[in-house]
Amino acid sequence: MWKSNDLRESFLEFFESRKHLRMPSFSLIPVNDPTLLLIGAGMAPLKPFFKGEEEPPSRRITTCQKCVRADDIERVGRTSRHHTFFEMLGNFSFGDYYKEEAITWSWEYMIEKLKLNPARMWVTIHTDDEEAFKIWKNMVGVPPDRIIRLEDNFWGPIGLTGPCGPCSELCYDRGEEWSCGRDDCKPGCDCDRYVEVWNLVFTGLNKNESGEYLPLPDKCIDTGLGFERLVMLMQDKKSPFETELFTPIINLLEEMCGKKPGGNFDISVKIVADHIRAIAFMLADGIGPSNEGRGYVLRRILRRAARLGKVLGTQTGYLSALVDPVVETMGGIYPELRERKDYIKTIVRQEENNFEKTLEQGSLFLAEKLDLLLKKGETILSGEEVFRLYDTCGFPWELTREMAAERGISIDLEGFNRLLEEQKERARADQESKLILKSCVSLNLKFASTEFVGHERMSVEAEVLEILMDGNMISEAQEGDIIDIFLDRTPFYGESGGQVGDTGIMEGLNGNPLRVEITDTIKTLDGLYIHRGKVISGKIMPGNKVMARVNEARRKEIMRHHSATHLLQAALREILGKHVSQAGSLVSHDYFRFDFSHYQALSADEITRIERMVNSMIQENQPIIITEMNYDDALKKGALAFFGDKYSQTVRVVEMGAYSRELCGGTHAASTGEIGCFKIISENAIAAGIRRIEAVAGMSAIEYFLKSVQILKNLSQDLKVNFEEIPSSIERLKAHLKESEKEMDALRKEISILRAYDILSSAREVGEAKFILAEVPGATQQIMREMGDRLKEKIKSGVIILASEVDGKASLLAMVTPDLIEKGLNAGKIISQISPLVDGKGGGRADMAQAGGKNPARLKDALKKAEEIIGGSFSQ
């Protein structure tokens, strides 16, 4: 019986022996590909090679790629074919071999290497692919009646655009016992009899932004062999969930909740076992839970698994324990799991705890709405209610749909989507930049990417290629115009990789009085540099020769800050642990921010240690050495590559002594000493498991220190003490203030007693009961509660309504004695009816309730409304 690790290795070795370059799995985070949220196919990271945009490191490549898909999440656990996380084995050709080799090698591997029964192997091809039919029939020897033509055997592009072409699938017949029972059951049927194992895509076309299918420069091969399905077949199991890829997870899960085989229990166990793999791998690749993008996919999967834990009878926190068998099973192949195990478990635990609160709050709200619908005999939950749950409680719409379906109710998904889109429209910004990027697509058809010379030079002579104004090409711009300029080459660094764009000046040559102030530089995905600026004098048009000059002083400050981010990352990994990885950054001339993976706030001691370590590195004044080398060699040398950055085969390695070695395309100081100094100015959380540090370096740090010293000087003068005495002096002031507050509290209580006696004299009597309605200007909620308690003691039976204005806001208090509660009076209901009059809301118990509001001008109206409510109750 094949072990999974041996099976994975056999595939890679098979194609290595056929001159394929073995490459490691790419990150689940797509690189510079806005059409994808996550890597969901083996070929997805290789799209630039298929499209001819980049030169591949080899014309033949083989990989085992980790993938995540959530499109068919509802089918996970119910079939043997669907997973949120899976591995895809693949062999790829970029203009080298084509159909003949791809087909014959696939058969050789399956039949000769793995010894699968050829009589059980079926093949599908595209309806019109006669070439593939002849190869399968004549060269491989597959009987024609086991070659099935399917219209949908065409592999569309991953995302909106990209490489595509007809495909051919290898399917394994598991036998009649797996059949759906229909007479026409054959490959392509949705049952589990004919398992599609390997898909061979003959990639000869590219779908562009206009929807056209154009021939690729070279015909290519893209194959995908589903690893989980292959392990299932080779280990002769009923489903992948019975293989060693899942059984350690399932065994632990069943032990946690007590084994209860059968039905929905088994399905739920399979779903959780599937989902925890996706969760672990996504977190290991730096994806954090959030409410948008790939982070939302992770949060959706995690929360779905967390909710199923309730169904299985587990305790909150069970998911984090399931990370262990995932790491034990897969950590040898994917070391990032082992390196970040503690981090993964911490984030899963935090997200579970947070979801527990969300689930409790949202479930109660949803249950009320569903009960109401069922009483009315209705079967559709409105889009407005679904959106309210999503927007106010963070309750996933998918979870709402599942819980509603359990009670026979569907949701108005169209209405929800409409409201969600309206919210997105309101939040959308920077439409101008999108227009520019769209324009760059057409521009890129006219000329290649901009030549960047800014690593070596701060100024260069260049030619103006095109000019845009408001996203439209123009032939000339004049004084005062705000424009976007495209040059054939540039010293201006375009915003990318977290580093902001350069500013500077463009001047005309050969007597041309042109002067353009460049306020920003943007680098597009196509490699074009957009120079945004204002024409100060003269005219500019395509074909002009200009001198492009970077603001050198600003650039040097940016370089200092950028180099400081590398030293900061080195210090974070040394002090906090190797699980730390970059999750985003912004490098400007006056400060930088650095986002990184970590599960808790940094202590004051940790921040101090980090600052000392970074400044120590700076003081050593190590040279910053930048070299270009092969990507694989850079990784072997220990260079860090984070955050799904795009790396070509030749990369820039930035080394700072023995501390830091990273792949980076940004600009840097010449030595660590040039950074000057470093200071952290803030540290906080920005998402689950993601922290953010804001810091300053160079002149900005010096300015920060100078301002801090001046503040201390002023404070020293005000306190009339020396610098070193400031902390103790402040402690004395705090203690004095605390004593003063105690005295103030005591005075407030005395005042409340006196006010209570004054108010008591105005009480109205109805039989043996009394009710008091009064304004007590300036009284806080605490004082009103104390007054209310005093009054309740005195009146024995009655209702008390107090109103106050403090700092421009309204406060209301209601109290009802026990005997009147039995007669139907309720303080909470009174408050809920009168608080809207002051633009507020509140609530509480039957005996005491309070509220706050924004409109104190209507406090008298609120008291009058309370009087009507109480009067109506007494008259009944």
Secondary structure by P-SEA (a helix, b strand, c coil): cccaaaaaaaaaaaaaaabbbbbccccccccccccccccccccccccccccccccccccbbbbbcccccccccccccccccccccbbbbbbbbcccccaaaaaaaaaaaaccccccccccbbbbbcccaaaaaaaaccccccccccbbbbccccccccccccccccbbbbbbbccccccccccccccccccccccccbbbbbccbbbcccbbbbbccccbbbbbbbaaaaaaaaacccccccccccaaaaaaaaaacccccccaaaaaaaaaaaaaaaaaaaaaaccccccccaaaaaaaaaaaaaaaaaaacccccccccaaaaaaaaccccccccccaaaaaaaaaaaaaaaaaaaaaaaaaaaaaaaaaaaaaccccccaaaaaaaaacccccaaaaaaaaaaaccccaaaaaaaaaaaaaaaaccaaaaaaaaaaaaaaaacccccccccccccbbbbbbccccccccccccccccccccccccccccccccccbbbbbbbbbbcccccbbbbbcbbbbccccbbbbbbccccccccccbbbbbbcaaaaaaaaaaaaaaaaaaaaaaaaacccccccccccccccbbbbbbbccccccaaaaaaaaaaaaaaaaacccbbbbbccaaaaaaaccccccccccccbbbbbbccccbbbbccccccccccccccccccccccccccbbbbbbccaaaaaaaaaaaaaaaaaaaaaacccccaaaaaaaaaaaaaaaaaaaaaaaaaaaaaaaaaaaaaaccccccbbbbbbbbccccaaaaaaaaaaaaaacccbbbbbbbccccbbbbbbbbcaaaaaacccaaaaaaaccccccccccccccccccccccccaaaaaaaaaaaaaaaaaac
